[in-house]
Amino acid sequence: MALHSLEIIPGIEQSSREGKTYEMKTTFERPRALPKGYLKKSEFADFTADQEAALV
């Protein structure tokens, strides 16, 4: 996912320079969501349920 994100930067520059759409070369699979309650079991135990839901 990081490589895919980094490809966007030169892609935007190339697209603006050439005046055409840049076609991404990299792909990635979206990672699975963290299990419900994960943050409550971690070092970030001060999160409320609403704050945890906002991360999903």
mmCIF file of the N, C-alpha and C atoms, coordinates in Angstrom:
data_MODEL
# 
_entry.id   MODEL 
# 
loop_
_atom_site.group_PDB 
_atom_site.id 
_atom_site.type_symbol 
_atom_site.label_atom_id 
_atom_site.label_alt_id 
_atom_site.label_comp_id 
_atom_site.label_asym_id 
_atom_site.label_entity_id 
_atom_site.label_seq_id 
_atom_site.pdbx_PDB_ins_code 
_atom_site.Cartn_x 
_atom_site.Cartn_y 
_atom_site.Cartn_z 
_atom_site.occupancy 
_atom_site.B_iso_or_equiv 
_atom_site.pdbx_formal_charge 
_atom_site.auth_seq_id 
_atom_site.auth_comp_id 
_atom_site.auth_asym_id 
_atom_site.auth_atom_id 
_atom_site.pdbx_PDB_model_num 
ATOM 1   N N  . MET A 1 1  ? 0.831   -1.175 0.000   1.00 0.00 ? 1  MET A N  1 
ATOM 2   C CA . MET A 1 1  ? 0.000   0.000  0.000   1.00 0.00 ? 1  MET A CA 1 
ATOM 3   C C  . MET A 1 1  ? 0.887   1.254  0.000   1.00 0.00 ? 1  MET A C  1 
ATOM 4   N N  . ALA A 1 2  ? 2.005   1.205  0.696   1.00 0.00 ? 2  ALA A N  1 
ATOM 5   C CA . ALA A 1 2  ? 2.902   2.362  0.732   1.00 0.00 ? 2  ALA A CA 1 
ATOM 6   C C  . ALA A 1 2  ? 3.467   2.655  -0.662  1.00 0.00 ? 2  ALA A C  1 
ATOM 7   N N  . LEU A 1 3  ? 3.893   1.632  -1.370  1.00 0.00 ? 3  LEU A N  1 
ATOM 8   C CA . LEU A 1 3  ? 4.425   1.826  -2.719  1.00 0.00 ? 3  LEU A CA 1 
ATOM 9   C C  . LEU A 1 3  ? 3.355   2.426  -3.629  1.00 0.00 ? 3  LEU A C  1 
ATOM 10  N N  . HIS A 1 4  ? 2.147   1.935  -3.520  1.00 0.00 ? 4  HIS A N  1 
ATOM 11  C CA . HIS A 1 4  ? 1.029   2.444  -4.317  1.00 0.00 ? 4  HIS A CA 1 
ATOM 12  C C  . HIS A 1 4  ? 0.797   3.928  -4.003  1.00 0.00 ? 4  HIS A C  1 
ATOM 13  N N  . SER A 1 5  ? 0.842   4.269  -2.723  1.00 0.00 ? 5  SER A N  1 
ATOM 14  C CA . SER A 1 5  ? 0.660   5.661  -2.311  1.00 0.00 ? 5  SER A CA 1 
ATOM 15  C C  . SER A 1 5  ? 1.779   6.548  -2.827  1.00 0.00 ? 5  SER A C  1 
ATOM 16  N N  . LEU A 1 6  ? 3.004   6.058  -2.777  1.00 0.00 ? 6  LEU A N  1 
ATOM 17  C CA . LEU A 1 6  ? 4.140   6.843  -3.257  1.00 0.00 ? 6  LEU A CA 1 
ATOM 18  C C  . LEU A 1 6  ? 4.117   7.035  -4.773  1.00 0.00 ? 6  LEU A C  1 
ATOM 19  N N  . GLU A 1 7  ? 3.536   6.099  -5.490  1.00 0.00 ? 7  GLU A N  1 
ATOM 20  C CA . GLU A 1 7  ? 3.450   6.230  -6.946  1.00 0.00 ? 7  GLU A CA 1 
ATOM 21  C C  . GLU A 1 7  ? 2.575   7.420  -7.345  1.00 0.00 ? 7  GLU A C  1 
ATOM 22  N N  . ILE A 1 8  ? 1.659   7.804  -6.502  1.00 0.00 ? 8  ILE A N  1 
ATOM 23  C CA . ILE A 1 8  ? 0.751   8.910  -6.797  1.00 0.00 ? 8  ILE A CA 1 
ATOM 24  C C  . ILE A 1 8  ? 1.513   10.219 -7.009  1.00 0.00 ? 8  ILE A C  1 
ATOM 25  N N  . ILE A 1 9  ? 2.561   10.454 -6.231  1.00 0.00 ? 9  ILE A N  1 
ATOM 26  C CA . ILE A 1 9  ? 3.284   11.728 -6.287  1.00 0.00 ? 9  ILE A CA 1 
ATOM 27  C C  . ILE A 1 9  ? 3.864   12.000 -7.677  1.00 0.00 ? 9  ILE A C  1 
ATOM 28  N N  . PRO A 1 10 ? 4.719   11.134 -8.220  1.00 0.00 ? 10 PRO A N  1 
ATOM 29  C CA . PRO A 1 10 ? 5.210   11.410 -9.572  1.00 0.00 ? 10 PRO A CA 1 
ATOM 30  C C  . PRO A 1 10 ? 4.112   11.269 -10.624 1.00 0.00 ? 10 PRO A C  1 
ATOM 31  N N  . GLY A 1 11 ? 3.080   10.470 -10.331 1.00 0.00 ? 11 GLY A N  1 
ATOM 32  C CA . GLY A 1 11 ? 1.971   10.322 -11.268 1.00 0.00 ? 11 GLY A CA 1 
ATOM 33  C C  . GLY A 1 11 ? 1.220   11.628 -11.466 1.00 0.00 ? 11 GLY A C  1 
ATOM 34  N N  . ILE A 1 12 ? 1.006   12.361 -10.394 1.00 0.00 ? 12 ILE A N  1 
ATOM 35  C CA . ILE A 1 12 ? 0.338   13.664 -10.483 1.00 0.00 ? 12 ILE A CA 1 
ATOM 36  C C  . ILE A 1 12 ? 1.197   14.627 -11.287 1.00 0.00 ? 12 ILE A C  1 
ATOM 37  N N  . GLU A 1 13 ? 2.502   14.618 -11.007 1.00 0.00 ? 13 GLU A N  1 
ATOM 38  C CA . GLU A 1 13 ? 3.420   15.511 -11.727 1.00 0.00 ? 13 GLU A CA 1 
ATOM 39  C C  . GLU A 1 13 ? 3.441   15.187 -13.223 1.00 0.00 ? 13 GLU A C  1 
ATOM 40  N N  . GLN A 1 14 ? 3.534   13.917 -13.551 1.00 0.00 ? 14 GLN A N  1 
ATOM 41  C CA . GLN A 1 14 ? 3.550   13.488 -14.953 1.00 0.00 ? 14 GLN A CA 1 
ATOM 42  C C  . GLN A 1 14 ? 2.239   13.837 -15.643 1.00 0.00 ? 14 GLN A C  1 
ATOM 43  N N  . SER A 1 15 ? 1.138   13.614 -14.956 1.00 0.00 ? 15 SER A N  1 
ATOM 44  C CA . SER A 1 15 ? -0.171  13.906 -15.517 1.00 0.00 ? 15 SER A CA 1 
ATOM 45  C C  . SER A 1 15 ? -0.322  15.395 -15.827 1.00 0.00 ? 15 SER A C  1 
ATOM 46  N N  . SER A 1 16 ? 0.134   16.235 -14.917 1.00 0.00 ? 16 SER A N  1 
ATOM 47  C CA . SER A 1 16 ? 0.003   17.677 -15.155 1.00 0.00 ? 16 SER A CA 1 
ATOM 48  C C  . SER A 1 16 ? 0.950   18.143 -16.260 1.00 0.00 ? 16 SER A C  1 
ATOM 49  N N  . ARG A 1 17 ? 2.124   17.535 -16.340 1.00 0.00 ? 17 ARG A N  1 
ATOM 50  C CA . ARG A 1 17 ? 3.097   17.915 -17.375 1.00 0.00 ? 17 ARG A CA 1 
ATOM 51  C C  . ARG A 1 17 ? 2.617   17.505 -18.763 1.00 0.00 ? 17 ARG A C  1 
ATOM 52  N N  . GLU A 1 18 ? 2.067   16.297 -18.872 1.00 0.00 ? 18 GLU A N  1 
ATOM 53  C CA . GLU A 1 18 ? 1.656   15.764 -20.177 1.00 0.00 ? 18 GLU A CA 1 
ATOM 54  C C  . GLU A 1 18 ? 0.208   16.091 -20.533 1.00 0.00 ? 18 GLU A C  1 
ATOM 55  N N  . GLY A 1 19 ? -0.564  16.535 -19.554 1.00 0.00 ? 19 GLY A N  1 
ATOM 56  C CA . GLY A 1 19 ? -1.965  16.875 -19.808 1.00 0.00 ? 19 GLY A CA 1 
ATOM 57  C C  . GLY A 1 19 ? -2.854  15.674 -20.050 1.00 0.00 ? 19 GLY A C  1 
ATOM 58  N N  . LYS A 1 20 ? -2.451  14.503 -19.547 1.00 0.00 ? 20 LYS A N  1 
ATOM 59  C CA . LYS A 1 20 ? -3.318  13.333 -19.679 1.00 0.00 ? 20 LYS A CA 1 
ATOM 60  C C  . LYS A 1 20 ? -3.338  12.544 -18.381 1.00 0.00 ? 20 LYS A C  1 
ATOM 61  N N  . THR A 1 21 ? -4.301  11.661 -18.288 1.00 0.00 ? 21 THR A N  1 
ATOM 62  C CA . THR A 1 21 ? -4.486  10.872 -17.078 1.00 0.00 ? 21 THR A CA 1 
ATOM 63  C C  . THR A 1 21 ? -3.323  9.902  -16.881 1.00 0.00 ? 21 THR A C  1 
ATOM 64  N N  . TYR A 1 22 ? -2.830  9.829  -15.654 1.00 0.00 ? 22 TYR A N  1 
ATOM 65  C CA . TYR A 1 22 ? -1.780  8.871  -15.318 1.00 0.00 ? 22 TYR A CA 1 
ATOM 66  C C  . TYR A 1 22 ? -2.438  7.562  -14.902 1.00 0.00 ? 22 TYR A C  1 
ATOM 67  N N  . GLU A 1 23 ? -1.979  6.462  -15.465 1.00 0.00 ? 23 GLU A N  1 
ATOM 68  C CA . GLU A 1 23 ? -2.514  5.152  -15.106 1.00 0.00 ? 23 GLU A CA 1 
ATOM 69  C C  . GLU A 1 23 ? -1.572  4.485  -14.117 1.00 0.00 ? 23 GLU A C  1 
ATOM 70  N N  . MET A 1 24 ? -2.091  4.183  -12.941 1.00 0.00 ? 24 MET A N  1 
ATOM 71  C CA . MET A 1 24 ? -1.285  3.569  -11.888 1.00 0.00 ? 24 MET A CA 1 
ATOM 72  C C  . MET A 1 24 ? -0.753  2.211  -12.349 1.00 0.00 ? 24 MET A C  1 
ATOM 73  N N  . LYS A 1 25 ? 0.485   1.914  -12.007 1.00 0.00 ? 25 LYS A N  1 
ATOM 74  C CA . LYS A 1 25 ? 1.126   0.642  -12.361 1.00 0.00 ? 25 LYS A CA 1 
ATOM 75  C C  . LYS A 1 25 ? 1.058   -0.364 -11.208 1.00 0.00 ? 25 LYS A C  1 
ATOM 76  N N  . THR A 1 26 ? 1.069   0.145  -9.973  1.00 0.00 ? 26 THR A N  1 
ATOM 77  C CA . THR A 1 26 ? 1.054   -0.731 -8.805  1.00 0.00 ? 26 THR A CA 1 
ATOM 78  C C  . THR A 1 26 ? -0.370  -0.988 -8.347  1.00 0.00 ? 26 THR A C  1 
ATOM 79  N N  . THR A 1 27 ? -0.547  -2.062 -7.609  1.00 0.00 ? 27 THR A N  1 
ATOM 80  C CA . THR A 1 27 ? -1.830  -2.401 -7.000  1.00 0.00 ? 27 THR A CA 1 
ATOM 81  C C  . THR A 1 27 ? -1.564  -2.837 -5.563  1.00 0.00 ? 27 THR A C  1 
ATOM 82  N N  . PHE A 1 28 ? -2.621  -2.967 -4.805  1.00 0.00 ? 28 PHE A N  1 
ATOM 83  C CA . PHE A 1 28 ? -2.496  -3.522 -3.458  1.00 0.00 ? 28 PHE A CA 1 
ATOM 84  C C  . PHE A 1 28 ? -3.841  -4.054 -3.023  1.00 0.00 ? 28 PHE A C  1 
ATOM 85  N N  . GLU A 1 29 ? -3.809  -4.954 -2.057  1.00 0.00 ? 29 GLU A N  1 
ATOM 86  C CA . GLU A 1 29 ? -5.044  -5.457 -1.465  1.00 0.00 ? 29 GLU A CA 1 
ATOM 87  C C  . GLU A 1 29 ? -5.295  -4.692 -0.190  1.00 0.00 ? 29 GLU A C  1 
ATOM 88  N N  . ARG A 1 30 ? -6.526  -4.240 -0.034  1.00 0.00 ? 30 ARG A N  1 
ATOM 89  C CA . ARG A 1 30 ? -6.873  -3.520 1.187   1.00 0.00 ? 30 ARG A CA 1 
ATOM 90  C C  . ARG A 1 30 ? -6.724  -4.467 2.382   1.00 0.00 ? 30 ARG A C  1 
ATOM 91  N N  . PRO A 1 31 ? -6.021  -4.026 3.419   1.00 0.00 ? 31 PRO A N  1 
ATOM 92  C CA . PRO A 1 31 ? -5.862  -4.904 4.583   1.00 0.00 ? 31 PRO A CA 1 
ATOM 93  C C  . PRO A 1 31 ? -7.191  -5.066 5.324   1.00 0.00 ? 31 PRO A C  1 
ATOM 94  N N  . ARG A 1 32 ? -7.301  -6.175 6.026   1.00 0.00 ? 32 ARG A N  1 
ATOM 95  C CA . ARG A 1 32 ? -8.513  -6.410 6.819   1.00 0.00 ? 32 ARG A CA 1 
ATOM 96  C C  . ARG A 1 32 ? -8.596  -5.371 7.929   1.00 0.00 ? 32 ARG A C  1 
ATOM 97  N N  . ALA A 1 33 ? -9.807  -5.047 8.336   1.00 0.00 ? 33 ALA A N  1 
ATOM 98  C CA . ALA A 1 33 ? -10.014 -4.112 9.444   1.00 0.00 ? 33 ALA A CA 1 
ATOM 99  C C  . ALA A 1 33 ? -9.534  -4.768 10.742  1.00 0.00 ? 33 ALA A C  1 
ATOM 100 N N  . LEU A 1 34 ? -9.120  -3.940 11.684  1.00 0.00 ? 34 LEU A N  1 
ATOM 101 C CA . LEU A 1 34 ? -8.739  -4.463 12.991  1.00 0.00 ? 34 LEU A CA 1 
ATOM 102 C C  . LEU A 1 34 ? -9.985  -5.015 13.676  1.00 0.00 ? 34 LEU A C  1 
ATOM 103 N N  . PRO A 1 35 ? -9.826  -6.066 14.476  1.00 0.00 ? 35 PRO A N  1 
ATOM 104 C CA . PRO A 1 35 ? -11.001 -6.631 15.136  1.00 0.00 ? 35 PRO A CA 1 
ATOM 105 C C  . PRO A 1 35 ? -11.602 -5.641 16.130  1.00 0.00 ? 35 PRO A C  1 
ATOM 106 N N  . LYS A 1 36 ? -12.920 -5.701 16.291  1.00 0.00 ? 36 LYS A N  1 
ATOM 107 C CA . LYS A 1 36 ? -13.610 -4.828 17.237  1.00 0.00 ? 36 LYS A CA 1 
ATOM 108 C C  . LYS A 1 36 ? -13.015 -5.025 18.635  1.00 0.00 ? 36 LYS A C  1 
ATOM 109 N N  . GLY A 1 37 ? -12.738 -3.934 19.319  1.00 0.00 ? 37 GLY A N  1 
ATOM 110 C CA . GLY A 1 37 ? -12.154 -4.005 20.657  1.00 0.00 ? 37 GLY A CA 1 
ATOM 111 C C  . GLY A 1 37 ? -10.644 -4.054 20.661  1.00 0.00 ? 37 GLY A C  1 
ATOM 112 N N  . TYR A 1 38 ? -10.002 -4.050 19.507  1.00 0.00 ? 38 TYR A N  1 
ATOM 113 C CA . TYR A 1 38 ? -8.544  -4.152 19.420  1.00 0.00 ? 38 TYR A CA 1 
ATOM 114 C C  . TYR A 1 38 ? -7.844  -3.069 20.228  1.00 0.00 ? 38 TYR A C  1 
ATOM 115 N N  . LEU A 1 39 ? -8.309  -1.834 20.076  1.00 0.00 ? 39 LEU A N  1 
ATOM 116 C CA . LEU A 1 39 ? -7.638  -0.734 20.767  1.00 0.00 ? 39 LEU A CA 1 
ATOM 117 C C  . LEU A 1 39 ? -7.799  -0.814 22.277  1.00 0.00 ? 39 LEU A C  1 
ATOM 118 N N  . LYS A 1 40 ? -8.890  -1.376 22.733  1.00 0.00 ? 40 LYS A N  1 
ATOM 119 C CA . LYS A 1 40 ? -9.096  -1.498 24.172  1.00 0.00 ? 40 LYS A CA 1 
ATOM 120 C C  . LYS A 1 40 ? -8.111  -2.485 24.798  1.00 0.00 ? 40 LYS A C  1 
ATOM 121 N N  . LYS A 1 41 ? -7.552  -3.364 23.983  1.00 0.00 ? 41 LYS A N  1 
ATOM 122 C CA . LYS A 1 41 ? -6.616  -4.366 24.483  1.00 0.00 ? 41 LYS A CA 1 
ATOM 123 C C  . LYS A 1 41 ? -5.162  -3.947 24.255  1.00 0.00 ? 41 LYS A C  1 
ATOM 124 N N  . SER A 1 42 ? -4.954  -2.764 23.706  1.00 0.00 ? 42 SER A N  1 
ATOM 125 C CA . SER A 1 42 ? -3.606  -2.338 23.366  1.00 0.00 ? 42 SER A CA 1 
ATOM 126 C C  . SER A 1 42 ? -3.134  -1.226 24.286  1.00 0.00 ? 42 SER A C  1 
ATOM 127 N N  . GLU A 1 43 ? -1.998  -0.642 23.952  1.00 0.00 ? 43 GLU A N  1 
ATOM 128 C CA . GLU A 1 43 ? -1.444  0.456  24.745  1.00 0.00 ? 43 GLU A CA 1 
ATOM 129 C C  . GLU A 1 43 ? -2.269  1.724  24.612  1.00 0.00 ? 43 GLU A C  1 
ATOM 130 N N  . PHE A 1 44 ? -3.207  1.762  23.683  1.00 0.00 ? 44 PHE A N  1 
ATOM 131 C CA . PHE A 1 44 ? -4.056  2.932  23.474  1.00 0.00 ? 44 PHE A CA 1 
ATOM 132 C C  . PHE A 1 44 ? -5.408  2.733  24.159  1.00 0.00 ? 44 PHE A C  1 
ATOM 133 N N  . ALA A 1 45 ? -5.404  2.221  25.360  1.00 0.00 ? 45 ALA A N  1 
ATOM 134 C CA . ALA A 1 45 ? -6.626  1.824  26.050  1.00 0.00 ? 45 ALA A CA 1 
ATOM 135 C C  . ALA A 1 45 ? -7.533  2.990  26.405  1.00 0.00 ? 45 ALA A C  1 
ATOM 136 N N  . ASP A 1 46 ? -7.123  4.234  26.208  1.00 0.00 ? 46 ASP A N  1 
ATOM 137 C CA . ASP A 1 46 ? -7.959  5.373  26.563  1.00 0.00 ? 46 ASP A CA 1 
ATOM 138 C C  . ASP A 1 46 ? -8.984  5.725  25.489  1.00 0.00 ? 46 ASP A C  1 
ATOM 139 N N  . PHE A 1 47 ? -9.025  5.004  24.389  1.00 0.00 ? 47 PHE A N  1 
ATOM 140 C CA . PHE A 1 47 ? -9.976  5.271  23.317  1.00 0.00 ? 47 PHE A CA 1 
ATOM 141 C C  . PHE A 1 47 ? -11.387 4.907  23.762  1.00 0.00 ? 47 PHE A C  1 
ATOM 142 N N  . THR A 1 48 ? -12.359 5.699  23.340  1.00 0.00 ? 48 THR A N  1 
ATOM 143 C CA . THR A 1 48 ? -13.761 5.355  23.581  1.00 0.00 ? 48 THR A CA 1 
ATOM 144 C C  . THR A 1 48 ? -14.271 4.580  22.375  1.00 0.00 ? 48 THR A C  1 
ATOM 145 N N  . ALA A 1 49 ? -15.457 3.999  22.491  1.00 0.00 ? 49 ALA A N  1 
ATOM 146 C CA . ALA A 1 49 ? -16.023 3.236  21.377  1.00 0.00 ? 49 ALA A CA 1 
ATOM 147 C C  . ALA A 1 49 ? -16.225 4.118  20.160  1.00 0.00 ? 49 ALA A C  1 
ATOM 148 N N  . ASP A 1 50 ? -16.638 5.378  20.360  1.00 0.00 ? 50 ASP A N  1 
ATOM 149 C CA . ASP A 1 50 ? -16.839 6.284  19.241  1.00 0.00 ? 50 ASP A CA 1 
ATOM 150 C C  . ASP A 1 50 ? -15.526 6.595  18.519  1.00 0.00 ? 50 ASP A C  1 
ATOM 151 N N  . GLN A 1 51 ? -14.480 6.801  19.281  1.00 0.00 ? 51 GLN A N  1 
ATOM 152 C CA . GLN A 1 51 ? -13.178 7.072  18.665  1.00 0.00 ? 51 GLN A CA 1 
ATOM 153 C C  . GLN A 1 51 ? -12.682 5.856  17.900  1.00 0.00 ? 51 GLN A C  1 
ATOM 154 N N  . GLU A 1 52 ? -12.907 4.677  18.431  1.00 0.00 ? 52 GLU A N  1 
ATOM 155 C CA . GLU A 1 52 ? -12.508 3.451  17.761  1.00 0.00 ? 52 GLU A CA 1 
ATOM 156 C C  . GLU A 1 52 ? -13.288 3.281  16.460  1.00 0.00 ? 52 GLU A C  1 
ATOM 157 N N  . ALA A 1 53 ? -14.572 3.548  16.471  1.00 0.00 ? 53 ALA A N  1 
ATOM 158 C CA . ALA A 1 53 ? -15.408 3.414  15.273  1.00 0.00 ? 53 ALA A CA 1 
ATOM 159 C C  . ALA A 1 53 ? -14.969 4.393  14.196  1.00 0.00 ? 53 ALA A C  1 
ATOM 160 N N  . ALA A 1 54 ? -14.460 5.550  14.580  1.00 0.00 ? 54 ALA A N  1 
ATOM 161 C CA . ALA A 1 54 ? -14.025 6.554  13.613  1.00 0.00 ? 54 ALA A CA 1 
ATOM 162 C C  . ALA A 1 54 ? -12.792 6.097  12.851  1.00 0.00 ? 54 ALA A C  1 
ATOM 163 N N  . LEU A 1 55 ? -12.038 5.155  13.382  1.00 0.00 ? 55 LEU A N  1 
ATOM 164 C CA . LEU A 1 55 ? -10.825 4.660  12.726  1.00 0.00 ? 55 LEU A CA 1 
ATOM 165 C C  . LEU A 1 55 ? -11.128 3.644  11.641  1.00 0.00 ? 55 LEU A C  1 
ATOM 166 N N  . VAL A 1 56 ? -12.322 3.092  11.626  1.00 0.00 ? 56 VAL A N  1 
ATOM 167 C CA . VAL A 1 56 ? -12.669 2.052  10.664  1.00 0.00 ? 56 VAL A CA 1 
ATOM 168 C C  . VAL A 1 56 ? -13.115 2.648  9.358   1.00 0.00 ? 56 VAL A C  1 
# 
